[in-house]
Amino acid sequence: MKVVLDIDICQYRRVSKSVLAPTPLQSMACCSPLLHTPLSVDQAERVAPLLKALAEPVRLRLLSLVASHAGGEACVCDLADAFDLTQPTISHHLKVLHEIGLLDRSKRGVWVYYKVRTDALADLGALIGDRPQSDSPNHV
């Protein structure tokens, strides 16, 4: 049996089989250099629960409000009026901030006073501190 091939070899281009040597590229650093020391494992493990507690906007605002008072201390009676929440809800959020170590609490008569723990804020500051501030409009 005779096989006839109907291939028109004129429609195909011939390609050289010689291998071209690749042109050397200038070596460039693939990553930008570190300007600051990143968090250590221990620091990250200390800061992560703090950030988790502050991920709730009410708690973040409460911490900011307490820190904004003179001496970084505020009475729970002064804090409840700043929110459209019930007093038990505010107390719950303050309790979470106290248990995680961001606020200290002391009872004076019938009122409870909360004070910002500066050592806990220092751990948070290590996360964002000593960094140049950005001039970009998206900077928070």
Rosetta blueprint (number, residue, H / E / L):
1 M L
2 K L
3 V L
4 V L
5 L L
6 D L
7 I L
8 D L
9 I H
10 C H
11 Q H
12 Y L
13 R L
14 R L
15 V L
16 S L
17 K L
18 S L
19 V L
20 L L
21 A L
22 P L
23 T L
24 P L
25 L L
26 Q L
27 S L
28 M L
29 A L
30 C L
31 C L
32 S L
33 P L
34 L L
35 L L
36 H L
37 T L
38 P L
39 L L
40 S L
41 V H
42 D H
43 Q H
44 A H
45 E H
46 R H
47 V H
48 A H
49 P H
50 L H
51 L H
52 K H
53 A H
54 L H
55 A L
56 E L
57 P H
58 V H
59 R H
60 L H
61 R H
62 L H
63 L H
64 S H
65 L H
66 V H
67 A H
68 S H
69 H L
70 A H
71 G H
72 G H
73 E E
74 A E
75 C E
76 V H
77 C H
78 D H
79 L H
80 A H
81 D L
82 A L
83 F L
84 D L
85 L L
86 T L
87 Q H
88 P H
89 T H
90 I H
91 S H
92 H H
93 H H
94 L H
95 K H
96 V H
97 L H
98 H H
99 E H
100 I H
101 G L
102 L L
103 L E
104 D E
105 R E
106 S E
107 K E
108 R E
109 G L
110 V L
111 W E
112 V E
113 Y E
114 Y E
115 K E
116 V E
117 R L
118 T H
119 D H
120 A H
121 L H
122 A H
123 D H
124 L H
125 G H
126 A H
127 L H
128 I H
129 G L
130 D L
131 R L
132 P L
133 Q L
134 S L
135 D L
136 S L
137 P L
138 N L
139 H L
140 V L
